[in-house]
Amino acid sequence: SNANQAGVVEFSFGTGVLTGANVGALNLSDVQVGAVNIGGNTSGSSANGVGGTGYETLTVNSTGANNFIGTLNLPMDTGTAGKVIITGNTNLNLGSTTNVVNGAVGTIESVNYQGGILQASGRLATVDASAFTGNLTINLGNGFFTTGKADTSGQTQDVSVIGGKGNDTF
């Protein structure tokens, strides 16, 4: 469990070594953070055992006051059926935005979207918020739907995104 000034982030996981398909839970309560890293980013690593440090199923439970995570780094290391399950009843924002403002007239010309769920492309098959009753805002960024299935020669990775009961924005 890790407390910060704005709220509490609590992460729990199964027992044992992080090899194979691992399951974890991230409980949020009044959290406002730029990034949360779950597991280890092993891309480009070849050291023995370093590839077994990811979680393939993560439940994110949003409670308390509104929760914000700019980037959820979730480097999955096994399989292609990864799942992020979103539960709870408090508004959750996964991703951040930056307004591009015309300085001469002060109007917003465009919005840049960044963050969201990263490092899981090609292994993530489902984002399921069907049990979530708050409003979900999530950035499904570059590569989310276009990265091929991991450990194949370019096979298509199907990804399902299931919204919740609130006013969701993808």
C-alpha positions in Angstrom: 0.0 0.0 0.0 1.4 3.4 -0.9 -0.2 6.7 0.3 0.3 10.0 -1.4 -0.8 13.5 -0.6 -4.0 13.3 -2.7 -5.2 9.9 -1.8 -4.4 6.2 -1.4 -3.2 3.7 -4.0 -3.2 0.1 -2.9 -1.9 -2.7 -5.0 -2.3 -6.4 -4.2 -1.2 -9.4 -6.1 -1.1 -13.2 -5.9 1.7 -15.0 -4.2 4.8 -16.5 -5.8 7.2 -15.5 -8.5 5.9 -13.3 -11.3 6.0 -15.8 -14.1 3.1 -16.9 -16.3 -0.3 -15.3 -16.2 -0.5 -13.1 -13.1 -3.5 -11.4 -11.5 -3.4 -8.2 -9.5 -5.8 -5.6 -8.1 -5.3 -1.8 -7.9 -7.6 0.0 -5.4 -7.8 3.7 -5.8 -9.3 6.3 -3.4 -9.0 10.0 -4.2 -5.9 9.4 -6.3 -4.4 12.1 -8.6 -1.1 10.9 -10.1 0.7 11.2 -13.3 1.8 7.6 -13.7 1.4 4.2 -12.0 3.7 1.3 -13.0 2.5 -2.2 -12.5 5.1 -4.9 -13.2 8.4 -4.3 -14.9 9.0 -3.0 -18.4 11.1 -5.7 -20.0 11.1 -4.6 -23.6 14.6 -4.9 -25.1 15.8 -6.9 -22.1 17.4 -10.3 -22.5 18.6 -11.1 -19.0 17.5 -14.5 -17.6 14.1 -14.2 -15.8 13.6 -10.5 -16.5 10.7 -11.2 -18.9 8.4 -12.6 -16.1 7.5 -9.4 -14.3 4.1 -8.4 -15.7 0.4 -8.8 -14.8 -1.9 -10.2 -17.4 -5.2 -9.5 -15.5 -5.5 -6.3 -13.5 -8.7 -5.1 -11.7 -8.8 -1.4 -11.1 -11.3 -0.5 -8.3 -12.2 3.2 -8.2 -13.7 4.5 -4.9 -13.7 7.6 -2.7 -13.4 10.9 -4.6 -12.7 11.1 -8.3 -9.6 9.2 -9.4 -7.0 10.3 -12.1 -4.1 8.3 -13.4 -2.4 10.0 -16.4 -0.6 6.8 -17.5 -1.1 3.2 -16.3 2.0 1.3 -17.5 1.0 -2.3 -17.6 3.8 -4.4 -19.4 2.2 -7.8 -19.7 4.8 -10.6 -20.4 2.7 -13.7 -21.2 0.0 -14.6 -23.6 -2.4 -12.5 -25.6 -5.6 -12.6 -23.5 -4.7 -9.8 -21.1 -7.6 -8.1 -19.3 -8.1 -4.9 -17.4 -11.3 -5.0 -15.3 -12.6 -1.7 -14.0 -14.9 -1.7 -11.0 -16.2 0.7 -8.4 -18.5 3.7 -8.3 -16.3 6.8 -8.4 -15.4 8.6 -11.7 -12.1 7.4 -13.1 -9.9 9.1 -15.7 -7.1 7.0 -17.3 -5.2 9.4 -19.6 -4.4 13.1 -19.8 -4.9 16.0 -22.2 -3.1 19.1 -23.2 -4.9 22.0 -24.9 -3.2 23.7 -27.8 -4.1 27.3 -27.4 -3.9 30.1 -30.1 -1.9 32.7 -28.1 -3.1 35.6 -30.3 -6.8 35.0 -29.6 -6.7 32.7 -26.6 -8.9 30.0 -28.0 -8.3 26.2 -27.9 -7.4 25.0 -31.4 -6.9 21.4 -30.6 -6.5 18.8 -27.8 -3.6 16.4 -27.5 -4.4 13.1 -25.8 -1.7 11.1 -24.1 -1.3 8.3 -21.5 -4.0 5.8 -20.7 -3.1 2.2 -20.6 0.4 1.7 -22.1 2.9 -1.1 -22.7 0.2 -3.8 -23.0 -0.5 -3.6 -26.8 -0.4 -7.0 -28.5 -1.2 -8.8 -25.2 -4.3 -6.9 -24.0 -7.5 -8.4 -25.3 -10.2 -6.8 -23.1 -10.9 -3.7 -21.1 -14.1 -4.5 -19.2 -15.9 -1.7 -17.3 -19.3 -3.4 -17.3 -19.5 -3.5 -13.5 -18.3 0.1 -13.1 -21.0 2.6 -12.1 -19.0 5.9 -12.2 -18.0 7.9 -15.3 -15.0 6.4 -17.1 -12.7 8.5 -19.3 -9.9 6.5 -20.9 -7.4 7.3 -23.6 -7.0 4.4 -26.1 -3.8 5.7 -27.7 -1.4 4.8 -30.5 -1.0 1.1 -31.0 -3.9 0.1 -28.8 -5.9 -1.4 -31.6 -3.3 -1.7 -34.3 -0.4 -3.6 -32.6 -0.2 -7.2 -33.8 -0.7 -10.2 -31.5 2.4 -10.6 -29.4 4.8 -13.5 -30.2 3.4 -14.0 -33.7 4.3 -12.8 -37.1 1.8 -10.0 -37.4 -1.4 -11.8 -36.6 -4.3 -9.5 -35.7 -4.9 -8.9 -32.0 -8.6 -8.4 -31.3 -9.3 -6.0 -28.5 -12.7 -5.5 -26.9 -13.6 -2.4 -24.9 -16.7 -2.6 -22.8 -18.1 0.5 -21.2 -19.8 0.8 -17.8 -23.0 2.2 -16.5 -21.9 5.8 -16.4 -21.2 8.5 -19.0 -18.1 7.0 -20.5 -15.7 8.7 -22.9 -13.1 6.8 -25.0 
